[in-house]
Amino acid sequence: MTVDSEERRREILRIARQEGSVDVTELAAVFGVAKETVRRDLRVLEEHGTVRRTHGGGYPVESAGFETTLAVRTTRHLPEKTRIANAAARLLGDAETLFVDEGFTPQLIASALPRDRPLTVVTASLAVAHVLAGAEKTTVLLLGGRLRPGTMATVDHWAARMLAGFVLDLAFIGANGISRAHGLTTPDPAVNEVKALAVAAARRRIFAGVHTKFGASSFCRFADVRDLEAIVTDSGLSPSEAHRYHLLGPQVLRV
């Protein structure tokens, strides 16, 4: 495939968004160029804020104009997300009323919640509600509203109105990005409103997400790092960076 550099970079970004990630070796073969050329393309895309590089490749940065679907999220970092979810669920304590956010990691947290005690779970996520539907001692309150097909979660004023009336013991929160400078962010203002209300309604808040979320920021900010009781992530986040987040208040668990 013979294309100029601008067209090649647009195609790399398209592939990254479609597949969830890209590999330098595979891209070099697709475009018939040297690996260093692909690495240079990825550096340019990273400078433009559309891709974040990893060892051997990269993945798309979510923004106001782009957000990965739930289907894509289920294929990425599955072992890490499973460990994170199990560790987050162990922080439940004596909480009885919970908010469980949309997204694949919160869905795994829902799967890891105990089934031998009464719980009330509020969620905007159809996937979370489905996971908990068969739990005999769990009451599920599904927020109404407009369904976003990419994430299978509800938003807008119906969801916000329901959520604003609750006082919750604990919120398990996800985000598209978390940074010390910009806090927790998400691309969509409607999603942002639901997340912000969940943070405001909960006495305790726990963020659970893979290390690739850290240092990234998206369009809408809904919480500060200081709002969190705990951050649960994987060992891909360096100990020094984990300590920097801990200095802002939350306990940081690398699992």
C-alpha positions in Angstrom: 0.0 0.0 0.0 1.6 3.2 -1.2 0.3 6.3 0.6 1.7 9.7 1.7 2.5 10.3 5.4 -0.7 12.2 6.2 -3.0 9.6 4.6 -1.0 6.8 6.3 -1.5 8.5 9.7 -5.2 8.9 9.1 -5.4 5.2 8.3 -3.4 4.2 11.4 -5.7 6.2 13.5 -8.8 4.6 11.8 -7.3 1.1 12.5 -6.5 2.0 16.1 -10.1 3.2 16.7 -11.6 0.2 15.0 -9.4 -2.5 16.6 -8.7 -0.8 19.9 -4.9 -0.9 19.4 -2.2 -1.1 16.7 1.1 -3.0 16.4 4.2 -1.4 14.9 5.3 -4.6 13.1 1.9 -5.3 11.6 1.5 -1.7 10.4 4.9 -1.7 8.8 3.8 -4.8 6.8 0.5 -3.3 5.9 2.0 -0.1 4.5 5.2 -1.5 3.2 7.4 0.9 5.3 10.1 0.6 7.9 9.1 0.1 11.5 10.8 3.4 12.4 8.5 5.1 9.9 5.5 3.7 11.8 7.0 4.7 15.1 7.5 8.3 13.8 3.8 8.3 12.6 2.7 7.2 16.1 4.9 9.9 17.7 3.1 12.5 15.5 -0.3 11.1 16.3 0.6 11.2 20.0 1.7 14.9 19.7 -1.7 15.6 18.2 -3.4 13.9 21.2 -5.1 11.1 19.2 -2.9 8.2 20.1 -0.9 7.1 23.1 2.2 5.0 22.3 3.0 1.7 24.1 5.9 -0.6 23.8 5.5 -2.0 20.3 2.4 -0.1 19.3 -0.3 2.3 20.5 -4.0 2.8 21.3 -6.5 5.5 20.5 -7.1 8.4 23.0 -10.8 8.9 23.6 -12.0 12.4 23.0 -15.2 14.5 22.4 -15.4 13.0 18.9 -14.4 9.4 19.6 -15.1 6.9 22.3 -14.4 3.1 22.2 -17.4 0.9 22.5 -18.1 -1.6 25.2 -17.4 -4.4 22.7 -13.9 -3.1 22.2 -13.2 -2.7 25.9 -14.1 -6.3 26.6 -11.1 -7.4 24.4 -8.4 -5.2 25.9 -6.3 -5.8 29.1 -8.7 -8.6 30.3 -6.4 -10.2 32.9 -5.6 -6.8 34.4 -9.2 -5.7 34.5 -10.2 -8.9 36.1 -7.6 -8.5 38.9 -8.6 -4.9 39.3 -12.3 -5.7 39.6 -11.7 -8.5 42.2 -9.5 -6.1 44.3 -12.0 -3.3 44.1 -14.9 -5.5 45.1 -12.9 -6.5 48.2 -13.1 -2.8 49.3 -16.8 -3.0 49.7 -16.7 -3.0 53.5 -20.0 -2.7 55.1 -21.6 -0.7 52.2 -25.2 -1.7 51.4 -26.1 0.9 48.8 -23.8 1.1 45.7 -23.4 2.9 42.4 -21.7 0.8 39.8 -20.6 2.8 36.8 -20.9 1.9 33.1 -17.9 0.2 31.4 -16.3 -3.2 31.3 -14.3 -3.0 34.5 -17.4 -1.9 36.5 -19.2 -4.8 34.9 -16.5 -7.2 36.2 -16.8 -5.5 39.6 -20.5 -6.3 39.6 -19.7 -9.9 38.9 -17.3 -10.0 41.9 -19.7 -8.5 44.4 -20.8 -10.9 47.2 -24.1 -12.7 46.7 -24.6 -13.8 50.3 -25.7 -10.4 51.7 -28.3 -7.8 50.8 -27.1 -5.1 48.5 -28.9 -2.3 46.5 -27.1 -1.4 43.3 -27.8 1.7 41.3 -26.5 1.7 37.7 -26.9 3.3 34.3 -25.4 0.2 32.7 -27.6 -2.5 31.1 -24.6 -4.9 31.2 -24.2 -4.4 35.0 -27.9 -4.8 35.5 -27.8 -8.1 33.5 -24.9 -9.4 35.6 -26.7 -8.8 38.8 -30.2 -9.7 37.7 -29.9 -13.3 39.0 -28.5 -12.3 42.4 -31.2 -13.2 44.9 -30.2 -10.8 47.6 -29.3 -7.9 45.3 -31.8 -5.2 44.4 -30.9 -3.5 41.1 -32.2 0.0 40.3 -31.6 0.8 36.7 -31.5 4.4 35.8 -33.8 5.4 33.0 -33.0 7.6 30.1 -31.6 7.6 26.6 -29.6 4.5 25.8 -26.1 5.0 24.3 -25.7 1.9 22.1 -21.9 2.0 22.1 -21.7 1.7 25.9 -25.2 0.2 26.6 -25.8 2.8 29.3 -28.4 5.4 30.0 -27.9 9.2 30.1 -29.8 12.5 30.1 -32.2 14.2 32.5 -34.2 11.0 33.3 -31.1 9.3 34.6 -29.8 12.4 36.3 -33.1 13.1 38.0 -33.3 9.6 39.5 -29.7 9.6 40.6 -29.9 13.1 42.2 -32.4 11.7 44.8 -30.1 9.0 46.2 -27.7 8.9 49.1 -25.3 6.0 48.5 -22.7 4.3 50.7 -20.2 3.7 47.9 -19.6 4.4 44.2 -17.4 2.3 41.9 -16.4 4.8 39.3 -14.8 4.4 35.9 -13.3 7.1 33.6 -11.9 7.5 30.2 -8.9 9.3 31.7 -7.4 10.2 35.1 -4.7 12.7 35.7 -3.3 14.6 38.6 -3.8 17.9 36.8 -7.3 17.3 35.4 -8.9 14.7 37.6 -11.3 12.1 36.2 -12.6 12.9 32.7 -14.9 11.5 30.0 -15.7 12.5 26.4 -19.5 13.0 26.6 -21.2 15.8 28.6 -24.3 13.6 29.1 -22.2 10.8 30.6 -20.2 13.3 32.6 -23.4 14.5 34.3 -24.3 11.0 35.5 -20.8 10.4 36.8 -20.7 13.7 38.6 -24.0 13.1 40.3 -22.8 9.6 41.4 -19.7 11.1 42.9 -21.8 13.7 44.7 -24.3 11.1 46.0 -21.7 8.7 47.4 -20.0 8.8 50.8 -17.1 6.8 49.5 -15.8 6.7 45.9 -13.4 4.1 44.4 -11.9 4.5 40.9 -11.0 1.3 39.2 -9.1 1.3 35.8 -6.1 0.0 34.0 -2.8 1.8 33.9 -3.4 3.2 30.4 -6.1 5.5 31.8 -3.5 7.4 33.8 -2.1 10.7 32.5 -4.9 10.8 29.9 -7.5 13.5 29.9 -10.8 13.8 27.9 -13.3 16.5 27.2 -15.4 16.7 30.4 -14.2 16.6 34.0 -16.5 15.1 36.7 -14.3 14.6 39.8 -10.9 15.4 41.4 -8.4 12.7 42.5 -8.9 14.1 46.0 -12.6 13.0 45.9 -11.5 9.4 45.9 -11.0 7.0 48.8 -9.1 4.6 46.7 -7.6 4.0 43.3 -7.3 0.4 42.1 -5.2 -0.3 39.0 -2.6 -2.8 37.7 1.2 -2.9 38.1 1.6 -1.1 34.8 1.4 2.1 36.8 4.8 2.7 38.2 5.3 2.8 42.0 6.6 6.4 41.7 3.5 7.6 39.8 1.2 5.7 42.2 2.9 7.5 45.1 2.2 10.9 43.4 -1.5 10.0 43.2 -1.5 8.8 46.8 -0.1 12.2 47.9 -3.4 13.7 46.7 -5.3 11.6 49.2 -6.5 8.2 47.9 -5.1 4.8 48.8 -3.5 3.4 45.6 -3.6 -0.3 45.0 -1.5 -1.9 42.2 -2.7 -5.5 41.6 
